[in-house]
């Protein structure tokens, strides 16, 4: 498959008046079009910082990030960023929250509005379009946040632990739902998570980072024998435990 995203020798150093802290050191990998890649590593290793670099919001100390051959910083309109919390505005109803990205990017065309409305309908939120965020469950709110991101038709989705604010049962359901939606919409995605099971269930590949300064410890190609694979079905595959145990050991900072 063609390289859609190229991350080449990324390093990130933070400076203070008295010292320098290395957050990321010489990280390189590619993401193919339509691929779902997860980044996982020890707490505080720089996963979210790496995602911010890929988004073009943070300039690295060294290295380059390109999306379809263009610098990420020059291609931000093609990037959708889904954060840890849904960040829905209570003074806007669900429909108004769903089209917020279109408003910000000055893309409120008839075609784009119709697409946003079709997503609300397709993913079970049409009847809730006039509700306020506080009237929806956590899972439904996260679905609205995803639709808000997808409405602008980004070519790349960056997901920074988007399910961590949900309870465990809801998290399983929403992760399965989001993974299925992204597959159906044929989106390229990079997920940062600390949840090994979540990464295995959603991903085509998993990139395991070392403790800070983050470098790549291993890259796993996830292959499960499930037909019509979904995140939930992946958890039932016999290969699931094998991947889990291997990645768990790799994340042990004492090894």
C-alpha positions as CSV (number, residue, x, y, z in Angstrom):
1,X,0.0,0.0,0.0
2,X,1.1,3.6,-0.6
3,X,2.5,5.7,2.2
4,X,-0.2,8.1,3.3
5,X,1.6,9.4,6.4
6,X,5.4,9.4,6.8
7,X,6.9,10.1,10.1
8,X,10.7,10.4,9.7
9,X,13.2,10.7,12.6
10,X,11.0,12.7,14.9
11,X,12.7,14.1,18.0
12,X,11.2,16.4,20.6
13,X,13.0,18.2,23.4
14,X,11.5,20.5,26.0
15,X,13.7,23.3,27.4
16,X,13.6,25.2,30.7
17,X,15.9,27.8,32.1
18,X,18.0,25.1,33.7
19,X,17.6,21.9,31.8
20,X,16.6,20.1,28.6
21,X,14.2,17.1,28.6
22,X,14.1,14.7,25.8
23,X,10.5,13.5,25.1
24,X,10.8,11.7,21.8
25,X,14.0,10.4,20.1
26,X,14.3,9.4,16.5
27,X,10.8,7.9,15.8
28,X,10.1,6.8,12.3
29,X,7.1,4.9,10.8
30,X,4.6,5.1,7.9
31,X,0.9,4.7,7.8
32,X,-0.8,3.4,4.6
33,X,-4.1,4.8,3.3
34,X,-7.1,3.2,5.1
35,X,-4.9,1.8,7.8
36,X,-5.7,2.0,11.5
37,X,-2.5,2.3,13.6
38,X,-2.3,2.5,17.4
39,X,0.5,4.0,19.4
40,X,1.0,2.5,22.9
41,X,3.7,3.0,25.5
42,X,4.4,3.5,29.2
43,X,2.6,6.4,31.0
44,X,4.3,9.7,30.3
45,X,6.5,8.4,27.5
46,X,5.3,11.1,25.0
47,X,2.5,9.4,23.1
48,X,0.2,12.5,23.0
49,X,3.2,14.7,22.2
50,X,3.9,12.5,19.2
51,X,0.3,12.9,18.1
52,X,0.5,16.6,18.4
53,X,3.6,16.6,16.2
54,X,1.9,14.5,13.6
55,X,-1.0,16.9,13.6
56,X,1.3,19.8,12.8
57,X,0.2,21.7,16.0
58,X,3.6,21.2,17.6
59,X,6.9,21.7,15.7
60,X,9.4,18.9,16.5
61,X,13.0,19.5,17.5
62,X,14.0,17.3,14.6
63,X,12.5,15.2,11.8
64,X,9.6,15.6,9.4
65,X,5.9,14.6,9.1
66,X,4.3,14.5,5.7
67,X,0.7,13.6,4.7
68,X,0.3,12.7,1.1
69,X,3.7,14.1,0.5
70,X,2.9,17.5,2.0
71,X,4.2,18.8,5.4
72,X,1.6,18.1,8.1
73,X,1.7,21.8,9.2
74,X,0.5,22.8,5.6
75,X,-2.2,20.1,5.5
76,X,-4.1,20.7,8.7
77,X,-7.5,21.0,6.9
78,X,-7.2,17.3,6.0
79,X,-6.7,16.2,9.7
80,X,-9.4,15.5,12.1
81,X,-8.4,15.5,15.8
82,X,-10.6,13.7,18.4
83,X,-9.6,14.4,22.0
84,X,-9.9,12.6,25.3
85,X,-13.2,14.4,26.1
86,X,-16.0,15.1,23.7
87,X,-15.8,18.9,24.2
88,X,-19.4,19.4,23.2
89,X,-20.9,22.8,23.9
90,X,-23.9,22.7,26.2
91,X,-25.4,25.9,24.7
92,X,-25.5,24.2,21.3
93,X,-27.8,21.3,20.5
94,X,-26.6,18.0,19.0
95,X,-27.0,19.1,15.4
96,X,-25.3,22.4,16.1
97,X,-22.4,20.6,17.8
98,X,-22.2,18.2,14.8
99,X,-21.7,21.0,12.3
100,X,-19.3,23.1,14.5
101,X,-16.2,21.9,12.6
102,X,-17.8,22.9,9.3
103,X,-18.6,26.4,10.7
104,X,-15.0,26.9,12.0
105,X,-13.5,25.8,8.6
106,X,-16.1,27.9,6.7
107,X,-17.4,24.7,5.0
108,X,-21.1,25.1,5.6
109,X,-22.1,24.1,2.1
110,X,-25.3,22.4,1.2
111,X,-23.5,19.2,0.4
112,X,-21.5,19.2,3.7
113,X,-24.5,19.9,5.8
114,X,-26.4,17.1,4.1
115,X,-23.4,14.8,4.8
116,X,-23.4,15.7,8.5
117,X,-27.2,15.1,8.7
118,X,-26.8,11.7,6.9
119,X,-24.2,10.7,9.6
120,X,-26.5,11.7,12.4
121,X,-29.2,9.6,10.8
122,X,-26.9,6.6,9.9
123,X,-25.5,6.4,13.4
124,X,-28.7,6.7,15.4
125,X,-28.7,10.3,16.5
126,X,-31.2,11.9,14.1
127,X,-34.0,11.9,16.7
128,X,-31.7,13.5,19.3
129,X,-30.6,16.4,17.0
130,X,-32.4,19.0,19.2
131,X,-31.2,17.6,22.5
132,X,-28.5,19.2,24.6
133,X,-25.3,17.3,25.3
134,X,-26.2,16.8,29.0
135,X,-29.3,14.9,27.9
136,X,-27.2,12.2,26.1
137,X,-25.2,9.2,27.5
138,X,-21.4,9.3,27.4
139,X,-21.4,6.9,24.5
140,X,-23.8,9.0,22.5
141,X,-21.8,12.2,23.2
142,X,-18.7,10.5,21.9
143,X,-20.6,9.5,18.8
144,X,-21.5,13.1,18.2
145,X,-17.9,14.1,18.7
146,X,-16.9,11.6,16.0
147,X,-19.6,12.8,13.6
148,X,-18.4,16.4,14.2
149,X,-14.9,15.2,13.2
150,X,-16.1,13.2,10.2
151,X,-18.4,16.0,8.9
152,X,-15.4,18.0,7.7
153,X,-14.3,14.9,5.7
154,X,-10.7,14.8,7.0
155,X,-8.4,12.4,5.2
156,X,-6.6,11.5,8.5
157,X,-8.1,11.0,11.9
158,X,-5.9,11.4,15.1
159,X,-7.5,9.9,18.2
160,X,-6.0,10.8,21.6
161,X,-7.5,8.3,24.0
162,X,-11.0,9.3,23.0
163,X,-12.7,6.6,25.1
164,X,-10.9,7.1,28.4
165,X,-13.6,9.2,30.1
166,X,-16.2,6.4,29.6
167,X,-17.0,3.6,32.0
168,X,-15.6,0.2,31.0
169,X,-18.8,-1.3,29.5
170,X,-19.6,1.9,27.6
171,X,-16.0,2.1,26.5
172,X,-16.1,-1.4,24.9
173,X,-19.3,-0.6,23.1
174,X,-18.2,2.8,21.8
175,X,-14.7,1.6,20.7
176,X,-16.4,-1.2,18.8
177,X,-18.8,1.3,17.2
178,X,-16.2,3.9,16.3
179,X,-13.9,1.3,14.9
180,X,-16.7,-0.1,12.7
181,X,-17.7,3.4,11.6
182,X,-14.1,4.3,10.6
183,X,-13.7,1.1,8.7
184,X,-17.0,1.8,6.9
185,X,-16.0,5.3,6.1
186,X,-12.5,4.0,4.9
187,X,-10.6,6.5,7.1
188,X,-6.9,6.4,7.9
189,X,-6.5,6.7,11.7
190,X,-3.8,6.9,14.3
191,X,-4.9,6.2,17.9
192,X,-3.0,6.9,21.1
193,X,-4.1,4.7,23.9
194,X,-2.7,3.0,27.1
195,X,-5.2,0.2,26.7
196,X,-3.6,-2.9,25.1
197,X,-6.9,-4.7,24.5
198,X,-8.3,-1.6,22.8
199,X,-5.3,-1.3,20.6
200,X,-5.4,-4.9,19.5
201,X,-9.1,-4.9,18.8
202,X,-9.0,-1.8,16.6
203,X,-5.7,-1.8,14.8
204,X,-4.0,-3.2,11.7
205,X,-0.7,-2.4,13.4
206,X,0.5,-1.4,16.9
207,X,3.6,0.7,17.5
208,X,5.1,0.1,21.0
209,X,7.1,2.9,22.4
210,X,9.8,2.8,25.1
211,X,9.8,4.9,28.2
212,X,10.8,8.5,27.8
213,X,12.5,9.6,25.7
214,X,10.2,7.6,23.5
215,X,11.6,5.5,20.7
216,X,10.1,2.6,18.9
217,X,10.5,-0.7,20.7
218,X,8.5,-2.9,18.4
219,X,5.8,-2.8,15.7
220,X,3.2,-5.5,15.6
221,X,1.1,-6.5,12.5
222,X,-2.2,-7.5,14.0
223,X,-3.7,-10.5,12.1
224,X,-6.7,-12.3,13.5
225,X,-8.6,-15.1,11.9
226,X,-12.1,-13.5,12.2
227,X,-14.2,-13.1,9.1
228,X,-15.8,-9.6,8.8
229,X,-13.5,-8.4,11.6
230,X,-14.9,-5.9,14.1
231,X,-13.2,-4.7,17.3
232,X,-15.5,-6.9,19.4
233,X,-14.9,-9.9,17.3
234,X,-11.2,-9.4,17.5
235,X,-11.3,-9.8,21.3
236,X,-12.8,-13.3,20.7
237,X,-10.0,-14.4,18.4
238,X,-7.5,-17.0,19.7
239,X,-4.6,-14.7,18.5
240,X,-5.8,-11.9,20.8
241,X,-4.2,-13.3,24.0
242,X,-0.9,-13.9,22.2
243,X,-0.7,-10.3,21.1
244,X,-1.8,-9.1,24.6
245,X,0.8,-11.1,26.5
246,X,3.7,-10.0,24.1
247,X,2.8,-6.3,24.2
248,X,2.3,-6.5,28.0
249,X,5.8,-7.7,28.4
250,X,7.2,-5.1,26.1
251,X,5.6,-2.4,28.2
252,X,7.3,-3.5,31.3
253,X,9.8,-0.7,31.9
254,X,11.9,-3.1,34.1
255,X,12.6,-5.5,31.2
